[in-house]
C-alpha cells in the first residue's frame, strides 16, 4: 500500500469517526490529554489519580473487550522475544552497543549514582564491549558477512556471544529497573 503521508492521516481520521468504539477511544484519549495538561498548572494529586484511573480503565477495557486477541498478541510478543534471544538480529545487536555506549557516558558523568552502581555498570558494559569486539573479530576471522544470519547462526561461538550479550543486558536492565524503583520508594517514604 503506497499512501502518502496526507493519505495516511486522512485514513486515520476516517477511522476515528467510523464507529462508536473508535469515537469512544478518541474521546478517552482526548480526555486524558486534557487532564494531564490541566495537571501541569494545578499539580493536584486528585488529578493524577484520575489520570492513573483513566490509564488503568483504558487497559482493562481493552483486555475485557478483546480478551482472545490480547492473549494472541501476548503469546506472539513472548515468542518474538524468545526468537530474538535464540536468533538475535545483528542490526539490533549493533543498536544495543550504541545504547550501552550512551549508558556508559551517562554513568560516567552521573552524580546521582552510587559508587557501587557505577562499578556494576562499568563491569557489565566492559563485558558487553568485550563480547561485541569478539563478535566482530570472529566474523572477520571466519569471513562471515554479519548480515547473513544463516552463516552467523551456524557458528556456535558467534551465536553464543550474541546470546550471552543479550542475556547479560536483560539482567542488567532488570537490576537497574529494581535499583531505581528501590531508590524512588526509599526517597519517597524516608
C-alpha positions as CSV (number, residue, x, y, z in Angstrom):
1,X,0.0,0.0,0.0
2,X,1.7,3.2,-1.2
3,X,-0.1,6.0,0.5
4,X,1.3,9.5,1.0
5,X,1.6,11.0,4.5
6,X,-1.6,13.1,3.8
7,X,-3.5,9.9,2.7
8,X,-2.3,8.1,5.8
9,X,-3.5,10.9,8.1
10,X,-6.8,11.0,6.2
11,X,-7.2,7.3,6.7
12,X,-6.7,7.6,10.4
13,X,-9.3,10.5,10.6
14,X,-11.8,8.3,8.6
15,X,-11.2,5.5,11.2
16,X,-11.7,7.9,14.1
17,X,-15.2,8.8,13.1
18,X,-16.1,5.4,11.5
19,X,-17.5,3.6,14.6
20,X,-18.8,4.2,18.1
21,X,-15.8,2.3,19.5
22,X,-13.2,4.5,17.7
23,X,-15.1,7.7,18.7
24,X,-15.1,6.4,22.3
25,X,-11.4,5.7,22.3
26,X,-10.7,9.1,20.7
27,X,-12.7,10.9,23.4
28,X,-11.0,8.9,26.2
29,X,-7.6,9.8,24.8
30,X,-8.6,13.4,24.4
31,X,-9.9,13.4,28.0
32,X,-6.7,12.0,29.3
33,X,-4.7,14.7,27.4
34,X,-6.9,17.5,28.8
35,X,-6.5,16.1,32.4
36,X,-2.7,15.8,32.0
37,X,-2.4,19.4,30.6
38,X,-4.7,20.6,33.4
39,X,-2.5,19.0,35.9
40,X,0.5,21.0,34.7
41,X,-0.9,24.1,36.3
42,X,-2.7,22.6,39.3
43,X,-0.3,19.8,40.3
44,X,-3.2,18.2,42.2
45,X,-2.9,14.6,43.4
46,X,-6.6,14.1,42.7
47,X,-6.0,14.9,39.0
48,X,-3.0,12.5,39.0
49,X,-5.2,9.8,40.5
50,X,-7.9,10.4,37.8
51,X,-5.2,10.2,35.1
52,X,-4.0,6.9,36.5
53,X,-7.6,5.7,36.7
54,X,-8.2,6.5,33.1
55,X,-5.0,4.7,32.1
56,X,-6.0,1.6,34.1
57,X,-9.5,1.8,32.8
58,X,-8.3,2.0,29.3
59,X,-6.1,-1.0,29.7
60,X,-8.8,-3.1,31.5
61,X,-11.3,-2.1,28.8
62,X,-9.0,-3.3,26.0
63,X,-8.4,-6.6,27.9
64,X,-12.1,-7.2,28.5
65,X,-13.2,-6.2,25.0
66,X,-10.6,-8.2,23.1
67,X,-9.5,-11.0,25.5
68,X,-8.7,-13.6,22.9
69,X,-6.9,-11.1,20.7
70,X,-4.9,-9.8,23.7
71,X,-3.9,-13.3,24.6
72,X,-2.8,-13.9,21.0
73,X,-0.8,-10.7,21.0
74,X,0.9,-11.5,24.3
75,X,1.8,-15.0,23.0
76,X,3.2,-13.5,19.8
77,X,5.2,-10.9,21.8
78,X,6.7,-13.6,24.1
79,X,7.5,-15.8,21.1
80,X,9.1,-12.8,19.4
81,X,11.3,-12.1,22.5
82,X,12.3,-15.8,22.7
83,X,13.0,-15.9,19.0
84,X,15.2,-12.8,19.4
85,X,17.1,-14.3,22.3
86,X,17.8,-17.5,20.5
87,X,18.2,-16.0,17.0
88,X,19.2,-12.4,17.5
89,X,19.4,-9.8,14.7
90,X,22.8,-8.3,14.1
91,X,21.3,-4.9,13.5
92,X,19.6,-4.9,16.9
93,X,22.9,-6.1,18.4
94,X,24.7,-3.1,16.9
95,X,21.9,-0.8,18.4
96,X,22.4,-2.5,21.8
97,X,26.1,-1.5,21.6
98,X,25.1,2.1,20.8
99,X,22.7,2.0,23.8
100,X,25.5,0.7,26.0
101,X,27.8,3.4,24.8
102,X,25.2,6.1,25.7
103,X,24.6,4.4,29.1
104,X,28.3,4.3,29.9
105,X,28.6,8.0,29.2
106,X,25.6,8.7,31.4
107,X,27.1,6.6,34.2
108,X,30.5,8.3,33.8
109,X,29.0,11.8,34.3
110,X,26.2,11.0,36.7
111,X,26.5,12.4,40.2
112,X,23.3,10.6,41.4
113,X,24.5,7.0,41.0
114,X,26.3,5.4,43.9
115,X,29.8,4.1,43.5
116,X,28.5,0.5,43.8
117,X,26.0,1.1,40.9
118,X,28.7,2.7,38.8
119,X,31.1,-0.3,39.4
120,X,28.2,-2.7,38.4
121,X,27.6,-0.6,35.3
122,X,31.2,-0.5,34.3
123,X,31.6,-4.2,34.8
124,X,28.5,-5.1,32.7
125,X,29.5,-2.6,30.0
126,X,33.1,-3.8,29.8
127,X,31.9,-7.4,29.4
128,X,29.4,-6.3,26.7
129,X,32.2,-4.4,24.9
130,X,34.5,-7.5,25.1
131,X,31.7,-9.7,23.7
132,X,31.0,-7.2,20.9
133,X,34.6,-6.9,19.9
134,X,34.9,-10.7,19.9
135,X,31.8,-10.9,17.7
136,X,33.4,-8.6,15.2
137,X,36.8,-10.3,15.4
138,X,35.3,-13.8,14.9
139,X,33.1,-12.6,12.0
140,X,36.3,-11.1,10.3
141,X,38.4,-14.2,11.1
142,X,35.9,-16.6,9.6
143,X,35.0,-14.2,6.7
144,X,31.3,-14.2,7.7
145,X,29.0,-11.5,6.4
146,X,27.5,-10.0,9.6
147,X,24.1,-9.5,7.8
148,X,23.9,-13.2,6.7
149,X,22.2,-14.6,9.8
150,X,22.2,-18.2,8.4
151,X,26.0,-18.2,8.4
152,X,26.2,-16.5,11.8
153,X,24.0,-19.0,13.4
154,X,26.0,-21.9,12.1
155,X,29.0,-20.7,14.1
156,X,28.3,-21.7,17.8
157,X,30.9,-19.3,19.2
158,X,29.4,-16.2,17.5
159,X,25.8,-17.3,18.3
160,X,26.8,-17.9,22.0
161,X,28.5,-14.5,22.2
162,X,25.4,-12.7,20.9
163,X,23.0,-14.7,23.1
164,X,25.1,-14.2,26.3
165,X,25.3,-10.5,25.5
166,X,21.6,-10.3,25.2
167,X,21.1,-12.2,28.5
168,X,23.6,-10.0,30.3
169,X,21.9,-6.9,29.0
170,X,18.5,-8.2,30.1
171,X,19.8,-9.0,33.6
172,X,21.4,-5.5,33.8
173,X,18.1,-3.8,32.7
174,X,16.1,-5.7,35.3
175,X,18.7,-4.9,38.0
176,X,18.7,-1.3,37.0
177,X,14.9,-1.1,37.0
178,X,14.7,-2.5,40.5
179,X,17.6,-0.3,41.6
180,X,15.7,2.8,40.5
181,X,12.4,1.6,42.0
182,X,14.1,1.0,45.3
183,X,15.8,4.4,45.3
184,X,12.4,6.1,44.4
185,X,10.5,4.4,47.1
186,X,13.2,4.8,49.7
187,X,13.3,8.5,48.9
188,X,9.6,8.9,48.9
189,X,9.0,7.1,52.2
190,X,12.0,8.3,54.2
